[in-house]
Amino acid sequence: MNSFLATDLWSNIIFVFVFGIISIISLVEARKHNFLRIFHAQKNSSYSLSLIHALIFFGAYFATSFIITPIFFRILRLSSFQGNIPFFLGNFFNTMMIFSLFTLFFMRSKSNIRREIWLKKSPFSLRKDLSAAILCWIIAFPIIIFYNHLFEIFKLLLLPKTKLSEQIAVSFLKQMEHDIVIFILAAFLIVCIVPIIEEVLFRGIFQTILRKYLSPSYAIIFSSLFFAIFHYSPLQGIANIIIIGSLFIFSLFLGFIYEKRGSLFSSIALHGIFNFSTIINLYFLN
């Protein structure tokens, strides 16, 4: 092993050690203060959400992503736009189209359906949702960093010459960094709009339907697994292992905070905070 790999290996070992200790301390403190407790532990068969609702929302997502947006991309290729502008406009169109369809469906849905997705517990408290999301991020982020560096150690030992690909969302953002306006709009999508779309799909719809048949713990695990696998891409190569693993861990916390608070805004806030911290980590902490 050359000196560069040895230095890289030891730096990752230090990160694993430090963030492992931080993770243990944060989990112990959270457990001590009953933060990790979910008060209702049984399935809830009274929910009105059904497989039909899941098919509508996921159908809208896939139809937009794989039918409508590719047509829009072809139109953009025939235009006079240069550089990364067609790529950005295509992604912007796709995200906002899905967001608009979801908004339309919600406006036409019955109040009990909207309540089951957005607010299972009353009254709504923005302050408590944000506080819970921030606290959950403080607990989750060190655990994810610990996992990432632990995987990096195994990669350095077993596949030292293999270069990991970036997550699709990260790659998309990096391609936009040379135009400040486009970069800000891309960051807005990743921090604000994408969390709403994904939380509606995986927590508001999928996890709530699972709760009709499963306990909160199992519903969280299965929805998290689905969420993580959903982000698989052949373009990410072996990096899929670390990306899917990280997202599974993160999704457990998203599902947990949604169950604990009974408010989709809490998981949206946590998702947005995590994406924002990832951007900060990427561009300011490297």
HELIX and SHEET records of a PDB file:
HELIX    1   1 SER A    3  LYS A   32  1                                  30    
HELIX    2   2 LEU A   51  ALA A   63  1                                  13    
HELIX    3   3 THR A   64  ILE A   68  3                                   5    
HELIX    4   4 THR A   69  ARG A   77  1                                   9    
HELIX    5   5 ILE A   85  ARG A  108  1                                  24    
HELIX    6   6 SER A  111  TRP A  118  1                                   8    
HELIX    7   7 LEU A  126  LEU A  158  1                                  33    
HELIX    8   8 ILE A  168  GLN A  175  1                                   8    
HELIX    9   9 ILE A  180  PHE A  188  1                                   9    
HELIX   10  10 LEU A  189  ILE A  193  3                                   5    
HELIX   11  11 VAL A  194  GLU A  199  1                                   6    
HELIX   12  12 VAL A  200  GLN A  207  3                                   8    
HELIX   13  13 THR A  208  LEU A  210  1                                   3    
HELIX   14  14 PRO A  216  PHE A  230  1                                  15    
HELIX   15  15 PRO A  234  GLN A  236  5                                   3    
HELIX   16  16 ALA A  239  ARG A  261  1                                  23    
HELIX   17  17 LEU A  264  PHE A  284  1                                  21    
END                                                                             
